[in-house]
């Protein structure tokens, strides 16, 4: 893959991108823990393809 290929650029990790990843992980870590919270009371419709 040539150096100028945008697909290759997306795979490169430099100091700036690693710093941005670290900041994003810190943002996620600050989010409230959703464990045990009911997010919706809508039921899920189950479709069984076995014909039973």
DSSP file (Angstrom, degrees, kcal/mol; ACC not computed):
  #  RESIDUE AA STRUCTURE BP1 BP2  ACC     N-H-->O    O-->H-N    N-H-->O    O-->H-N    TCO  KAPPA ALPHA  PHI   PSI    X-CA   Y-CA   Z-CA
    1    1 A X              0   0    0      0, 0.0     0, 0.0     0, 0.0     0, 0.0   0.000 360.0 360.0 360.0 127.9    0.0    0.0    0.0
    2    2 A X    >   -     0   0    0      1,-0.1     3,-1.7     2,-0.1     6,-0.2  -0.271 360.0-116.5 -66.2 152.6    1.6    3.4   -1.0
    3    3 A X  T 3  S+     0   0    0      1,-0.3    -1,-0.1     5,-0.1     6,-0.1   0.818 113.7  55.5 -58.8 -32.4    2.4    5.9    1.8
    4    4 A X  T 3  S+     0   0    0      4,-0.1     2,-0.3     5,-0.0    -1,-0.3   0.495  77.9 117.8 -80.9  -2.8   -0.1    8.4    0.4
    5    5 A X    X>  -     0   0    0     -3,-1.7     4,-1.8     1,-0.2     3,-0.9  -0.503  63.2-142.7 -68.9 123.8   -3.0    5.9    0.6
    6    6 A X  H 3> S+     0   0    0     -2,-0.3     4,-1.9     1,-0.3    -1,-0.2   0.806 100.0  61.3 -57.7 -30.0   -5.7    7.3    3.0
    7    7 A X  H 3> S+     0   0    0      1,-0.2     4,-0.6     2,-0.2    -1,-0.3   0.882 105.3  46.9 -64.6 -36.4   -6.4    3.7    4.2
    8    8 A X  H X> S+     0   0    0     -3,-0.9     3,-1.0    -6,-0.2     4,-0.8   0.900 108.0  55.9 -70.7 -40.1   -2.8    3.4    5.4
    9    9 A X  H >< S+     0   0    0     -4,-1.8     3,-0.9     1,-0.3    -2,-0.2   0.876 101.8  57.4 -59.2 -38.2   -3.0    6.8    7.1
   10   10 A X  H 3< S+     0   0    0     -4,-1.9    -1,-0.3     1,-0.2    -2,-0.2   0.755 106.1  50.8 -64.9 -23.4   -6.0    5.7    9.1
   11   11 A X  H << S+     0   0    0     -3,-1.0    -1,-0.2    -4,-0.6     2,-0.2   0.620  87.3 103.9 -88.6 -14.6   -3.9    2.8   10.5
   12   12 A X    <<  -     0   0    0     -3,-0.9     2,-0.6    -4,-0.8     5,-0.0  -0.477  55.7-156.5 -75.2 136.3   -1.0    4.9   11.6
   13   13 A X        +     0   0    0     -2,-0.2     2,-0.2     4,-0.1    -2,-0.0  -0.956  20.7 166.8-112.1 118.2   -0.6    5.7   15.3
   14   14 A X     >  -     0   0    0     -2,-0.6     4,-2.5     1,-0.0     5,-0.3  -0.678  53.3 -89.7-118.6 178.6    1.4    8.8   16.1
   15   15 A X  H  > S+     0   0    0     -2,-0.2     4,-2.3     1,-0.2     5,-0.2   0.879 125.4  51.2 -57.7 -40.0    1.7   10.7   19.4
   16   16 A X  H  > S+     0   0    0      2,-0.2     4,-2.3     1,-0.2    -1,-0.2   0.928 111.8  45.3 -64.5 -46.2   -1.3   12.9   18.6
   17   17 A X  H  > S+     0   0    0      2,-0.2     4,-2.3     1,-0.2    -2,-0.2   0.885 112.7  50.7 -67.1 -38.6   -3.6   10.0   17.8
   18   18 A X  H  X S+     0   0    0     -4,-2.5     4,-2.3     2,-0.2    -1,-0.2   0.903 110.5  50.4 -65.4 -39.8   -2.5    8.0   20.9
   19   19 A X  H  X S+     0   0    0     -4,-2.3     4,-2.3    -5,-0.3    -2,-0.2   0.908 110.1  49.7 -62.4 -42.3   -3.1   11.1   23.0
   20   20 A X  H  X S+     0   0    0     -4,-2.3     4,-2.2     2,-0.2    -2,-0.2   0.892 109.9  51.1 -64.0 -39.5   -6.6   11.5   21.5
   21   21 A X  H  X S+     0   0    0     -4,-2.3     4,-2.3     2,-0.2    -2,-0.2   0.918 109.7  50.2 -62.3 -42.8   -7.3    7.9   22.2
   22   22 A X  H  X S+     0   0    0     -4,-2.3     4,-2.1     1,-0.2    -2,-0.2   0.910 110.2  49.6 -62.8 -42.8   -6.2    8.3   25.8
   23   23 A X  H  X S+     0   0    0     -4,-2.3     4,-2.2     1,-0.2    -1,-0.2   0.899 110.0  51.3 -63.1 -40.0   -8.5   11.4   26.3
   24   24 A X  H  X S+     0   0    0     -4,-2.2     4,-2.2     1,-0.2    -2,-0.2   0.900 109.2  50.2 -63.9 -40.5  -11.4    9.5   24.8
   25   25 A X  H  X S+     0   0    0     -4,-2.3     4,-2.4     1,-0.2    -1,-0.2   0.881 109.3  51.6 -65.5 -37.3  -10.9    6.6   27.2
   26   26 A X  H  X S+     0   0    0     -4,-2.1     4,-1.3     2,-0.2    -2,-0.2   0.897 108.4  51.9 -65.0 -39.5  -10.8    9.0   30.1
   27   27 A X  H  < S+     0   0    0     -4,-2.2     4,-0.5     1,-0.2     3,-0.3   0.919 111.1  47.3 -60.5 -43.9  -14.1   10.5   28.9
   28   28 A X  H >< S+     0   0    0     -4,-2.2     3,-1.3     1,-0.2    -2,-0.2   0.899 107.9  55.6 -64.8 -40.7  -15.6    7.0   28.8
   29   29 A X  H 3< S+     0   0    0     -4,-2.4    -1,-0.2     1,-0.3    -2,-0.2   0.791 103.8  55.8 -63.8 -27.3  -14.3    6.3   32.3
   30   30 A X  T 3< S+     0   0    0     -4,-1.3    -1,-0.3    -3,-0.3    -2,-0.2   0.596  84.5 105.0 -81.6 -10.8  -16.0    9.4   33.7
   31   31 A X  S <  S-     0   0    0     -3,-1.3     3,-0.0    -4,-0.5    -3,-0.0  -0.373  85.0 -96.3 -68.0 149.5  -19.4    8.3   32.4
   32   32 A X        -     0   0    0      1,-0.1     2,-0.5     2,-0.1    -1,-0.1  -0.350  41.1-104.1 -66.1 148.1  -21.8    6.9   35.1
   33   33 A X        -     0   0    0      1,-0.1    -1,-0.1    -3,-0.1    -4,-0.0  -0.619  28.1-162.6 -74.3 118.8  -21.9    3.2   35.5
   34   34 A X    >   +     0   0    0     -2,-0.5     3,-2.2     2,-0.1    -1,-0.1   0.415  41.8 135.1 -84.4   3.9  -25.2    1.9   33.9
   35   35 A X  T 3  S+     0   0    0      1,-0.3     3,-0.1     3,-0.0    -2,-0.1  -0.284  76.8   8.0 -57.2 130.1  -25.1   -1.5   35.7
   36   36 A X  T 3  S+     0   0    0      1,-0.3     2,-0.4     0, 0.0    -1,-0.3   0.457  97.0 130.4  81.0   1.8  -28.5   -2.4   37.0
   37   37 A X    <   -     0   0    0     -3,-2.2     2,-0.7     1,-0.0    -1,-0.3  -0.717  56.2-134.6 -91.7 138.3  -30.3    0.5   35.3
   38   38 A X        +     0   0    0     -2,-0.4     3,-0.1     1,-0.2    -3,-0.0  -0.821  23.4 179.8 -88.8 115.1  -33.4   -0.1   33.3
   39   39 A X        +     0   0    0     -2,-0.7     2,-0.3     1,-0.3    -1,-0.2   0.716  66.3   8.6 -90.0 -23.1  -33.0    1.9   30.1
   40   40 A X        -     0   0    0      2,-0.1    -1,-0.3     1,-0.0     0, 0.0  -0.986  47.9-154.0-157.0 145.4  -36.3    1.0   28.5
   41   41 A X        +     0   0    0     -2,-0.3     2,-0.2    -3,-0.1    -1,-0.0   0.304  60.6 120.0-102.5   7.7  -39.5   -0.8   29.5
   42   42 A X        -     0   0    0      1,-0.1     2,-0.2     0, 0.0    -2,-0.1  -0.500  62.7-127.2 -70.8 139.0  -40.3   -1.8   25.9
   43   43 A X        -     0   0    0     -2,-0.2     2,-0.5     1,-0.0    -1,-0.1  -0.516  16.9-120.2 -83.0 156.0  -40.5   -5.5   25.4
   44   44 A X        -     0   0    0     -2,-0.2     2,-0.6     2,-0.0    -1,-0.0  -0.855  19.5-135.0 -98.4 128.9  -38.6   -7.3   22.8
   45   45 A X        -     0   0    0     -2,-0.5     2,-0.5     2,-0.0     0, 0.0  -0.731  19.6-151.6 -83.5 122.2  -40.6   -9.2   20.2
   46   46 A X        -     0   0    0     -2,-0.6     2,-0.6     2,-0.0    -1,-0.0  -0.833   6.0-161.2 -99.0 130.1  -39.0  -12.6   19.6
   47   47 A X        -     0   0    0     -2,-0.5     2,-0.6     2,-0.0    -2,-0.0  -0.951   3.8-159.2-112.4 120.8  -39.5  -14.2   16.2
   48   48 A X    >   -     0   0    0     -2,-0.6     3,-0.6     1,-0.1    -2,-0.0  -0.877   7.9-168.8-102.6 124.3  -38.9  -17.9   16.1
   49   49 A X  T 3  S+     0   0    0     -2,-0.6    -1,-0.1     1,-0.2    -2,-0.0   0.474  73.1  82.9 -90.8  -1.0  -38.1  -19.3   12.7
   50   50 A X  T 3  S-     0   0    0      1,-0.1    -1,-0.2     0, 0.0    -2,-0.0   0.608  99.7-121.3 -80.2  -9.4  -38.5  -22.9   13.6
   51   51 A X    <         0   0    0     -3,-0.6    -2,-0.1     1,-0.1    -1,-0.1   0.544 360.0 360.0  85.1   6.2  -42.3  -22.8   13.2
   52   52 A X              0   0    0      0, 0.0    -3,-0.1     0, 0.0    -1,-0.1   0.472 360.0 360.0 -81.6 360.0  -43.1  -23.8   16.8
